[in-house]
Amino acid sequence: MSEHRSITVVKLGGTEGVDFSAICCDIAELVKQGNQLVLVHGGSAEANLLGESLGTPPKMITSPSGYTSRYTDRKTLEIFLMAVNGKVNSLLTEQLQMLGINSFGLSGLDGRLIRATRKDAIQSIENGKRKMIRDDYTGKIVSINTDLLLMLLQAGFLPVIAPVAVSERGEALNVDADRAAAMVASALRAENLLLLTAVPGLMKNFPDESTLIRQLSPSQLTAATAMAQGRMKKKILGAEEALKGGVGRVIIADGRIQNPIRNALAGKGTVIQ
């Protein structure tokens, strides 16, 4: 097995409640101590708000296997680009710059950082009936431009990545941020992948925080997926992909607290290794 690089990939949830400023302060501290970090962020809350204000409220679709995702036609894709790549990415980059960290904001479209295949048709379950959707701009990630990321890291930049990929035809595609973070961490052979969210980790009985599961082995992940509610399913899936891809450990942890990254690295949350 090839050695892990001492890189930590941090995924920030785009949901309400995740404390971006606490995360950025923590990142700045760690970078000043000589740690190498890569940031991947979501932005679903911002995209929802912008969509509503522009008269295109979000439409969620549920796959036959129970995963929910954003229905992304061309208009929704453009709103997603404005909110996530335009606003969230720029604000995170700005916060880090104000803390003295030379952050480099980009999306997977830039330099073909994240390549994905556009799904020809996706299945959606509506009122118990299967429906085929063909005008969707979502992608399944196939590869990461590792050289580009290593070039940025070696030049002293902290990459801040928006979850937009590029298709083989060059189209922008919406991709799941947890899966994107897992692929980035695998490509870099990162030591840690932290999935920061608005809960303390995976809970046996959601939302009872006293039922937090502190340790999971890869063999327990199938049972964990069944237990996970809503968006947590994608995180468990991302964790599984990252571990298979050679990442040292994955930690699902609370992004609403002070020093969220240092707390996660100290094992507070659900540690999967």
N, C-alpha and C positions, 0 to 999 in steps of 0.2 A: 504493500500500500504506500502510495507517495505521501510525503510529509505534508502536514497542514501548514499553510502560511499563517502567521500570527495576525490574521485580519479578522475583524469582527464586522459582520454585515448586520445593520440595524434596519428593521422594517417598522415604520411608523404607521399606525392605523389612521385612516382618513375619517374616522368616526368622531362624533361629538365626545368631548371629555378628555381626549388624549392631550396631554400638556406639552405642546410643541416647544415652549420656551424652556421648560425644565429639561427636556430632552436635549435641546441645543446647548444649554449651559453645561450639561453633563458631557456631551460630545467634546466641547471646547476644552474642558478639563482633561479628558482622556487623551486628546490629540496633543495637547501641550506636554503631557507626560510621555509622548513618543509612541502612542498606540496608532495603528492604522485602522481607519474605519471607512465603510462605504454605507451610504444611506439610500434606502428605497422607501418611497412614501406612497400612500393611497391618496384619496381625495374625494371619496364618495359623498361626504356631507356637503362639501363646497359645490360639487357638480349638481347635486340635488337642488341646492338653493338657487344656483344660477339658472338651471333648467326651469324651475318654477317661476322665477322672475321673468324669464323670456317666453313663458307660455308653453314650455315643453316639459311638463313634469316627468320625473323618471318612471320608467316602466320596468318592473323586475320580472324575470322569467325563471321558472323552476324546471330543472332538468328531470328526466325520469328517475335519476338516482338521488334526487333530493337536494342538489346544489342550486343555490340561487345566484343569479348574475344579472347585470344590467343589460337590458335590450338596447343595442347600440346601432340604430340606423345612422345614415350619414349626418343628419342634423344633430343627433345626440352625440355623435363622435366629435363634432366641432365644438359643442358645448363642453364636452369632457376635456378636450384639448385646452380650451380657454381657462377652465376652472383648475384643472389638475396640473397641466404643463405650464400654463400661463401664471396663475395666481399662487397655488400652493408651492410649486417648485421655486418660484422667484422669492416668496416670503421666507421659506426655509433657508435658501441661499443667502438672502439679505441678513437674516438673524445671525447666521454663522459668521458672515463677513463682519458684522458689528461686534462679534465676540473675538475678532482677530483670527478667524480660521479662513484660509483661502479655499472656500468651497466652490465647486464647479457644477452648476445645475445643467442637467441634460435629460433627454428622454431616450428611450430605446430606439427611436427613429433616427437620432443623431449618430452619424458614423456607423449606422447599422449595428448599434450596440446590442439590441435584442431583436433577433429574427424570429418570426412566427409564421405559421401557415394560417391563412384565413379559412375559417370554417365555412364550407359551401352551404351547409344547411344545419341548423341546430334544432333540436327537438325541445318543445316546451309543453308542459302539462297545464292546460287551462280547463277549469271546472271538470277535472277527471278525464278530459279528452287530450290526445296527443296532437300537437300542431307542428308543422314544419315552418321554420322562419328562414328566409333566404337573403334578406337584405341587411344582414348583421355584420358589423365591422368588429368582430372579436376574433382573437387569435389564440392558437396553441403554440407556446414557445418551443422553438426547436434548437436554438443555439444563442450563445452569448459571445460577443467580441471581447474575449479575455485580454487580448493584447492592448486594446484601447483603454480598458480599466487599469491595467498594470502600468501603462504609460502615464496616465493621470496620477496614479498613486506615487510612482517614482519621481514625478515632477513636483511632488509636494501638494497636490490638490486633494480635496476631499470630495469625491463624487456624490452628487445628490440626484437620484434617478427617479423620474416620473414613469409610471407604468403604462407606457405607450410603446408598442413594438412596430416593426416594419415588415410588411409581407414580401414574398419573393417578387411581387410586381411593384414594390415600393410604396404600397398604401400604408397609411397609419392605421394601427389596430389597437383596440382597447384590450389589455391583458390583465389578469388578476394579479394584484400587487403582492400577495403572499407567495404565489407561485413564482412570480418574477424574482422576488428576494431569494427564494430557494434556489432558483437556477443561477443567479449571480453568485450566491455563496458556494454552490457546487463548482462553478467555473473557476472561482478563485481558490478552491480547496480551503475555504475559510475555517478557522478554528471554531468560531461561534456564529450562529445565526440567532438573533434576538427578534422575536415577533412581539412588538409592544402594542397593547390593545387597551380597551376601556374596562377590562376585568383583570383580576389577579392571576388568571391562568385558566387551565381546564378544571372545571368543577364536576364532581360526580353528580350532584343534584343542583343544576343551575336554577336560580341565581344565588344559592346558599354558599357564601364565600368560605364558610367553615368546612366545606367539603372539597376544598382545593386539593388536587392531586399533585404532589410535589415531585414525584419521580415516575418516569415511564420508560420502559425498555422498548426497542423497536418491535419486539414480538407482541407488545400490548396495544400497538397502534390501531389494529383493526377493531378491537373492542372499544378503543377511545373514540374512533370515528362514529361508531353507533351511538355513543353517549353524548357526543358534541352537539350543540344546538346552533342552528343558523350559520353565521360566518365562521364560527369556530371549526366547522367541518373542513373548510378550505385551509385553515391553519394547520390542522393535523395532517392533511394531504401534503401541504408544503413541507412540513417537518419530515414526513416520510421520504419525499423526493430528495430533500437536502441530505439526509443521512445516507440514502442509497448513492448519492452523488459524491460522497466522501467528506462531508462536513463533520467536524468533531462533535459538536453538540448543538441542539436547538433548545432555546428557552422561550416559552410563551409567558410573557410577564406584563405587569401593570404599567401602563404608560401615563397614569394620572398622578403619579406621586413625585416627590423630590428625588433627585439622583436615580432616575428609573433604570439607566443602563448599568450603573455600578451595582445597584440592588440586584438586577437580573444576573449579572456576571457572578455575584456572590451566591447565586442559587435560589433567589426569591422568585417564585413562580413555578411553572411546570417545566422541569428539566427532562429532556428526552435525549438519551445517549446510549 
